[in-house]
Amino acid sequence: MTIQEVKRKLAAILSADVKGYSRLMGEDEKGTVRTLNAYKEVMTGLIQHHRGRVVDAPGDNVLAEFASVVDAVECASEIQKELKTRNAELPENRRMEFRIGVNLGDVIEDGEQILGDGVNIAARLESLSEAGGICISGTAFDQVRNKVELGYKYLGEQTVKNIALPVRVYKVMMAPEAAGKVIGEKKAKTRLWQRATTGLVVAVIVVVAAVMIWKFYISPATQPEIVSKEKITTPLPEKPSATIPPSTEVTAKEKVTPSPPEKPSRVATATPPVEKADPKKMAFPLPNKPSIAVLPFANMTGDPSQEFLVDGFTENLITSLARVPQLFVIARNSTFVYKGKGVKVQQVAEELGIQYVLEGSVQRSGDKVRVTAQFIDALNGRHLWAAHYDRDMKDLFQLMDEVSTKVLQSVYVKLTGGGEVQLRRIKAPKNTEALLKTFEVVAAMRGLNPKDNAQAKRLAEDLTAMDPDWSVGFTLLARAHVVDVVLGVSTSPKESLAKALELAEKAVAMDEFSPTNYDTLGYVRSLMGEHERALAEFEKASTLCPSCSDPYMYMGYIQYCMDETDKAIASLQTALRLNPYPPTYYYYHLGTAYPHVRRYEEAISAYKKAIQISPNNQTAYIGLVSSYSLLGREEEARSAAQELLRVNPKFAVETWAKTMPYRNREKLARFADALRKAGLK
């Protein structure tokens, strides 16, 4: 590499090795290699899941890089938790414990390799770590201390080999009770205060200089690149304080007309440039319609208990835009992978394969709320608009509607070529209290565990009593009953499904324009074995919400159960394009569809992606064993079978076969025989 060719970048580096590797090899070389390879596969999957890249993995070492230090530390924590679980099943003298170091620093790119002090420091931190532990540098700690639910112990400044200056080192404490704690940081705080003071002085100088330049040298009227920023504080029309205006309480279609060009004024502010996204680097082909990702709005309240409000606001924006047929909108699950991370708009656009990005923040103070938002064209590297809204909390629902409408206005010409575009409005709740209660139910339900679901059920019951005319409460309560069945905590699954069906049918009768209502009803019917009726409900949901990914995913599941495999694969691929970073079941449903048409290699690839997201996914391992076996790859089939038995030592082929809803029993028998061939009983 010549001097001219040196490329540098800032990266988060994860370095890991095995404590006592030589001893393990000396005692059982073959067994150690087998365990090491299995553990490296797990680590690679978790690194990829956290958007990292394995740079090198010689011997017992693993070196990986991440664009985000938050991703790197979260990944390190998950690796140690997963390996701890696996080690618990081994004799104490055969346990393989990794030490991990994480650093944020400058590195040199040399092809696929990375070099420099940034890498060396990560390796030194690794050697300072305990077996099964994590050490991070001060530069990494400064970025993650309030963003990752872990604790930290300051180990002081450490002099490490071949590094000129001492390195601040923190031990990561992974116990739940340690979350948020920082122990022994007095010296570090003094240094940080000095840095903060210096930074403040510099910031003041920069601001003063900018004001002077603006005042004496820049004429706003002559700046064509200025993007107007609105401050919208106009009072809303008078209405009863507890209700939303009648015009938003019906499901209607609103015609959006283009806003007139905004004239530059002295309150206009030049926005910072945005690095253009490169269409050639897109992970997916750009859709043939305006494509949008709504990033999680930031919680500026400073109160973690308000996360449900901020997340709910974001999710409702996504749903509102997803219902517009002329738009392509990325699903919530995929945009929320960026939550709490300072990612570039260019990165988001290239990773999701979209053109436009909406981002912003929410700040609540008592009965007031401030929302900021900006809409960016990533392909052209420019802000289309930026605005902030100061409103009463009682106007929160209407405010979501306004932001959605403004997004449509921004892409109006591209959508219609000068015609009209229609916004399908979501039926409003009785009041903001009901809306906030909805956000709480959804937040609790995402836990997908018995405790959280019990809370979600109680909150949903409160919601139906609070607003008996709003269908959302009933459809959420139906989902809570379904989750009881799925989690295996229902004392009578038959009664739970019957109750869920009653609630879901009631929700549809109350609001026949809600895609969520049909989605819920379809899911209940699918669990009851009513395939045709379930498929009809999912098709209605996808018609009402063309960019909602879940209906397509469920359609695919039902279609392969009905032996309509080609349709199933198409539906599941549509779901994955709308949701590029999906929950694990998207991949194992796709993996389960492929073997029906003997596309086993593609099935294996899908199952492996499911396992990367959820390393203990029983369903994915079952499919992996079957696919390897049907391809005649017996050694890999038996290896996957051992992993399946690790996840579920009581797995039985006959019991599994009885739970499968396939209509084609011949195919089911073929899959069952493949499992037995791999050594399962």
Secondary structure, 3 states (H helix, E strand, C coil): CCHHHCEEEEEEEEEEEECCHHHHHHHCHHHHHHHHHHHHHHHHHHHHHCCEEEEECCCCCEEEEECCHHHHHHHHHHHHHHHHHHHCCCCHHHCCCEEEEEEEEEEEEECCEEECHHHHHHHHHHHHCCCCCEEEEHHHHHHHCCCCCCEEEEEEEECCCCCCCCEEEEEEECCHHHCCCEECCHHHHHHHHHHHHHHHHHHHHHHHHHHHHHHHHCCHHHCCCCECEEEECCCCCCCCCCCCCHHHCCCCEEEECCCCCCCCCCCCECCCCCCCCCHHHCCCCCCCCCEEEECCCEECCCCHHHHHHHHHHHHHHHHHHHCCCCCEECCHHHHHHHCCCCCCHHHHHHHHCCCEEEEEEEEEECCEEEEEEEEEECCCCEEEEEEEEEEEHHHHHHHHHHHHHHHHHHCHHHHHCCCCEEEECCCCCCCHHHHHHHHHHHHHHCCCCHHHHHHHHHHHHHHHHHCCCCHHHHHHHHHHHHHHHHHCCCCCHHHHHHHHHHHHHHHHHHCCCCHHHHHHHHHHHHHCCCHHHHHHHHHHHHHHCCCCHHHHHHHHHHHHHCCCHHHHHHHHHHHHHHCCCCCHHHHHHHHHHHHHHCCHHHHHHHHHHHHHHCCCCHHHHHHHHHHHHHCCCHHHHHHHHHHHHHHCCCCCHHHHHHHCCCCCHHHHHHHHHHHHHCCCC
